[in-house]
Amino acid sequence: MAASIYERLGVPEVVNAVGYATRVGGSRTSEAVDAAMAEAQRGYVQIDELEAAADRIIGDATGAEAGIATSGAAAGLTLAAAACLAGLDTARMDELPDVSQLSRSQIVYPSLGRFHYDHAIRASGAETVLVDYRAPDALQRIADAIGPRTAAICYVWYRADERPTIEQLAGLAGEHDLPLIVDGAMSLPPVANLRGFIARGADLVTFSGGKHLGGPQASGVLAGRADLIRSAWLQMVDMDVRPSTWSLRHWVAEGWVSAPPRHGVGRSMKVGKEAVAGLLVALQEYGARDHAGELHGWRQTVESMARALRDLPGLGAEAESARPGGQPLPSVRLTLEDQDGAAGTAMTELIEALGQRRPRIILSEDDTDPRCGNLYPMCLRAGEPEHIVAAIKAHLGA
């Protein structure tokens, strides 16, 4: 068998039991996505015309007025924030991330935790005003945080039990004539979230292309209101052209903008033609995928692994049907008790031992309980669950 590209580069491959994590490469693309990316790479298009196709396809998939392909969900967040700061004022776009001349430069954002990407918001120049969204009186706290300098409200989705709900936040944002940004990078599955956030009142939503959507790792979706999407689009485009030949000059004629912008705050977040093509094919495939069948298969894998590991001395292995926040991603929950009284020593030794194997085995580490870890099945290939079980047994001397 020919050596893989990673072998030829001298990079150890891994068995990915983490799931859709950037640090191990995200999701695995389908053959149709791979073919689309390879074909797109061999040709040339006007990127703005490719984004126009993305606008149509993303709108169809999400129910939004408009959409653009981005270089990831974090880039989508920066562009979303920049759109809320500058609107369609190209003079404001040209100043970002300098917000000193803006009357509205603050974005209300949840108190920081494990899944928050506030740097992506602040990269636009926005100041984040942090509020505890999980507090019993969170909605009132958010309302109290809104002031004359507020440009938007942002919500990070990572739990099925939303606090506050999208509807509540959308209502509050509407009362103050503010856009609501939803960071939906980790929100799929459930599949309903792809259209649900827009339907429930969000003005802008970001999704990761390289997770459950099954697109290229360095891709993402930004969907929402047409005016805000156009602002985000303008702040990402390549402006190495004359204004008189600019591919979007009809936006000036139509009154959307008064003049072309310079290279914007999102220029460093450009997305390649092959990534856009792959993302759009993944989006078109997404609605036709057998999501129930995928979930059933993942649960079978998890239950089989848990059974094989359950009786090992000192190791707890339980099949879980969902993440702690209720997201329907099953896993094997591993608990390894320490013998020396130092919390997490045994699990750390297991993680390190699995990482030294060839191929490396990478599991999901628990940052709240050092004795625990999780094995996620979504990115495992044929034979890898058995390989993981054998490696854990070998480490524990079973």
N, C-alpha and C positions, 0 to 999 in steps of 0.2 A: 504494500500500500504506500502511495506517495506521501511524503511528509506534508503536514498541514502548513499553512502560512505562518502560524504561530511557532511551530517547530523550526521552520526555516529562519525565523527572526530570533530564535533562542528565547522565546517567552513561554513559560509553562502554562498549559491549558488548565482550566478548572472545571470541576463538577459544580454546577451552580444550584445549590440548595437554598440560596438567599431569596430568589425570585426576581422581580423586576427592579433590580438595583443598578444604578449607574456604575457603581464601583466594580461590578463584574460584567458590565456590558449590556444590561437591559434585557429586552425580550429577544426571541429568535424569530426572524422574519420568514414569511412563507416563500415558496418558490415563485409565486406570482409577483411578490414585492421585490424579490431578488432580480427577477427578469426585468421588471420595470426600471429598476435602478441602473442595471447594466445597459439597457437600451438607451435610457436618458443620458447616460454619461457619454455615449458615442456621438450625440448630436448637439445642436446649439439652438437656443430660443431666446427671445427677449424675456428676461426674468419677470418683468411686470406682466407680460401676457400669460406666463405660467402661473403667477400669483392670481391673475384674473380667473383662471380655471380653478385654482384652489378656493377662491372666493365663492364660486358657484357650488363646488362639491362640499366644502365645509358648511356652507349655509344649508344645503340639503340634509347633511348628516346631523347637524346640531339644532336645526330649526331657527338659527340666528339670521338676522338681516344680512350679515356679511362675515367674512373670515379670511385669515391669512395663515400660511404655513410659516412657522418660526423655527429657529435652531434649537428648540427645546422649550419646555414649559417655563423655565426660569427666564429665558429671553422673552417669552410671551408676557410674563409678569412685568418686566422692565418696560416693554413697549406699551402695555396696558396703562401703567402708571404715567408714562410719558404722554400718552394720548389724553389722559385726564388732566394733566398739567397744562398742556399746550393747546388742546383742541385742534382746530384747523388754522391756527394763527402761525404762519411759517416764521415770523420774527421770533415768537416764543420758542418754537422748535430749535431755531438756530442758537438760542442761548442755553438750552439745557446741556448739562445738569446744573447750570447756574440758575437758581430760582429767586435770586435777590430782588428781581423786579416784578415777580409774580405776586398778586394779591392772595392767590390760593395755592399753597404749596405743601399742605399736610394731608396725609392719608391715614385714616383710623385703621389700626391693624391689631390682630390678636396678640396678647402677651406671648412672649417667645417661648417655644417648646421644641420638642424633637423634630417636628415636621414643618417648621416654619422657615421660609426662605425670604426673610426681610431684606437681605442684601440686594435681592433682585429688585425690590421696590425702591430701595434707597439709591440704587445705581442710576435711577432716572433723575435724581436730585431731590426727590420728595423726602420730607421729614415724616417719620412714622410716629403716630400718637398711639401708644400701646394701651390696650384695654383687656381685662380678663373676660373673655367671651364665655367662659365656663361658669362664671359667677351666677348665683340665683337672680340677681338684678342686672344681668349683663346688658339687656336692651336699654335700660335707663342709663347705664354707665356710658354706653356708646352714644346715646343721644346727648348726654352731658359733654362728651368729648368733641362734639361737632361745634364748630365755631366759624367765624368769617373767613378763616384761612383754610378751611377744609376743602379739599379737591375731590375726595372720593372716600368710600368705605371699602375695605378689603376683608374677605372671609377666606379662611383656609379650611378646605374640606378634608378631614381625615377620620371621621367617625360617622356611623350611620345615624346615631342619635344627635342630630344637629342642635347646637346651642349657641346663639339663637337659630331659628330656622331661616332658610333662604327667604321665605315669604315675609317673615318679620323684618329682616334686614332690608329687603327690597322695599317694603312699605315705609320704613324709616328713611331710607335713602330718597325715596320719591317725595316724602314730605319736605325734604330740604333741597330738592332739585340736584341731587348728587348721584353720580354713577356708582353702581355696586360691582366690584371686581370679585370674582370667585376663583381662587387658586384650586383647580380641580386636577392637579397633576397626579394625585394618588387616588382619584375618585372612581376609577374603573377597575373592576366591576364594583357596584352593579351597573349593568349596561344602560339602564334607564337614565343614569346621570348624564349621558352624552347629550340628550335633548332636554333633560329635566331642569337643569339650572336656568337655561334661557326661558323655558316655559314658565318657571316659577318667579321670574322677575329680575334675574341678573342682567347687567348691561354688558359685561365683558367676562369671558370664561377662558381659562387656559387649561389645556390638557397636554400630557406628555405623549409624544408619538411613539416613544420607545418602550412603553410598558404594555398594558393589556391591549392597546390598539394594535400592536404588532408591526409598527412601522420602524424606520431607521432610528437608532438610538439618539442621534443628534437631530431630532425633529420634534415639532410640537404644533399645537393648534391654538390660535387665538380667535375666538368667535364673539360676535356681539353686535352692538349698534353700528350702523353703517358709517356714521360720522366719526366715531371713535376708532373703528377699524381703519378707515382711510387715514386718520392721523397717525396711527401706529405704522401703517404701510409706508407713509411718507418719511417717517423717521428711521426707516431701515433701508431705503432704496439707494442704489448707486447713482450719484449725481455727476459722474464724469461725462457729461454731455452738455451741449448748448441748450439753453432754455427753449430756443425755437424748434429744436428737434427732440425734446424730451418726450419719452413715450407716454407720459401721463399729462401732457400739456392740455388735453381736453378738460381736465379737472379745473384748470384756470378759466377756460372758456365757459364752463358750466357754473362757475361761481363757487366751487368748493373751497378753493384757496386763491389768494390774491397773486401769488408768485411761487415759483419752485423754491423748495428749501435748499439749504446746503446739506452736506453729509450729516446725518442725524445721530442722536445718541445711540440708536440701534444699529449703526453701520457695522460695528464689530460683531454683530449677531447675525450676519448674513447667512442665509440658508442656501445650500447648493441645489442645482437643478435635479440631481439624482435623488437627493433627500426629499425634495418636494414630490417628485414622481412616486417614490416609494411610499411616502405618507399617504398620498391620495389613493393609491391602490389599496393600501391597508384600510383606509376609511371606507372604501367601497366594499371591501370584503367583510368588514366588521358586522354589518347588519345581517349578512348571510351566514355567518359562522354559527355552529351548533354550540352555543354557550352553555346550555344545559348539559350537553354531552361532555364538554370540556370539564365542567365542574364535577360531574359524576366520575370521570376518569381520575381527576385529582384526588377526590375523596377515596377512591379505591386504592390508589397508590399510598396515600397517607395511612389508611387503615392497615394495609399490608406491612408497611414499614414499622408501624407501632407494634403490631403483633410480634414481629420478628425481634424487636428490641426490648419488649416489655419485661422479660424475665431475667435480664442481665443484672448481676449484683450491683447495688448502689445506684442504678440508673432508673429513672422514671421516664416512661415514654407513653404519651397520651395523644390520641388522634383528636384534633380540634377542627371543627367545621368552619370556623371563621376567626378572623383576627379579633383581638380584645375589643376593638371599636365597632365590631359587627360587620365589617366588610367580608363578603363571602370568598375568602381565600383560605382554604384548609391548610393545616400544617401538622407536623408531629412536634409536640411540645416535649423537650428533653429537660430533665432535672437531674443534676448530678451532685450528690451530697459530698461535702468535704469530710475528710478524716482528721485533718489537722486543725480544724476550727477556723481557718482563714477563709472567709466567704469568697466563693468563686474560684478557688485554686484548682479544683478538679476540672471544672468546665473550661477554664483557661488552658489547662494542659491538654484537654481533648481538642479544643479549637486549634491549638498550635500543632498537635500531632496530625490532625487531618490536613492542615495546611502544608505539612511537610511531605505528604504523599505525592506520588505522580500517577495520574493527574491530581492536582490539589483538590481538596474538598472544602468548599466554603459554605458555612451555615449562617443563619441569621442570628446575630448576637442580641441578647436582651440587655438593654441599658438601664433597666430598673431592678432586675434581680440577677446578680452575677452568677448564680447557680444554674441559670436556665439558658436555653437556646432553642431555636426552631428550625425545622427542616421543611422548606416549602417545595412543592412538587411542580410548579408551573413551567419551569425551565429545564426540568430533568429529561434526559433522553433515554432511549431503551437501554436497559442494563444498568443504568446509574443508580437507581434505588437499591438494587442488590449490592452494588459496589460500596455504597455508603454504609449499609448494614454490616457488611463484612469488615470494613475498616473500623467501625466503632467496636465491633466484637473483638477485633485483634488488639485494639488499644486497651480494652478492658480485660484482656487475657481470657476471653470466653471462647 
